[in-house]
Amino acid sequence: MQVKINGIDTRYVLSNEGGGPWLTFIHQLGGDLSIWDQLAGYFRDDFTVLRYDVRGHGATAVPDHPFTIANLSHDLVELLDALDVPQTHLVGMSMGGMIAQQFALDHPSRIATLTLADTASGTAPENRAAWDQRAAKARNEGMASLVSATLGRWLTPDYQAAHPEAVEQIREVLQDTSPQGYALACEALREFDVHSRLSEICLPTLTVAGVHDTGTPPAATQAVANAIEGAQYELLDAAHLAPIEQSHRFAALLETFLETRV
C-alpha cells in the first residue's frame, strides 16, 4: 500500500491477523520492508505489524533534496497519524535503530516499547568521512560496487553458505536501492548524534547486538543500552543483521520482552 507522507509516496505493509497492539519495524540502510518478512509472520497473530520503506529506499520515493534522521522520524509520525496509530511498539535495526532513537526523543508518548538492534547513537568525527565515501561510491559507481563489502559486514560467512536464497533476496534489495536514496541516507547518518540525549529516554528498551558485527561493533550498541536507564542488552552470535541471522533467537527475545510489557 502507498500513502503520501511529507510529500513523499511511501510504501507500507500491514499484517494484522490477530488485530493486537501495533508493532512497527524499521529497516536498515540499503534495505526495505522485506527484511522483516519472517519476523512479521511470526508476530502477526498477536500484533498489528507495520513495516514501511524509509524514504529513498524500496518502493518509497527518492526526495530531490537532503534530509536528516529527524526528518525520517517525522516521516514515521506522519505515517502513524495517517493510519490512526496512537501508540506502537517500535523495532529498528541499524539505520532503523537510529530513526527509532530519534523518534523516541521526538515522540515518546507514541512508543510503548523500544527495541534497538545493531545500532549506534551517533557518528564519531573520525568516521564521518566513511559516510561521504560510501555516498560518493553509490553515486559514481552504482550500488553494485557496494554489494560485496556490505554483505560481508551484514552476514557471517556461515550464514551466507547455509542460507543462499535469503542472502540472494537481501542482495537484490541492496543492489536495487536507489543510489541517490542511499547516498542521501549516508549523509543523514553522517550528521546523526543523539548520545548526549539518550538519558531522556524513559521507555522500556531492549538492545541487541551481533558479536561478529564489524560495521557497528557491539560496544556501540552497548553504549546505547548503558545510556538508557533500565535498558536490556543482549548479544547474539551474528554479524550486523543479527535479527535476521539469528531470527529465532531474536523473535524469542522480542516476544519475551513484549510479553512482560503488554
Beta strands, then each sheet from edge to edge (+ up, - down):
strand 1: 2-5
strand 2: 8-15
strand 3: 22-26
strand 4: 48-52
strand 5: 88-93
strand 6: 111-117
strand 7: 205-210
strand 8: 232-236
sheet 1: 1+ 2- 4+ 3+ 5+ 6+ 7+ 8+
end
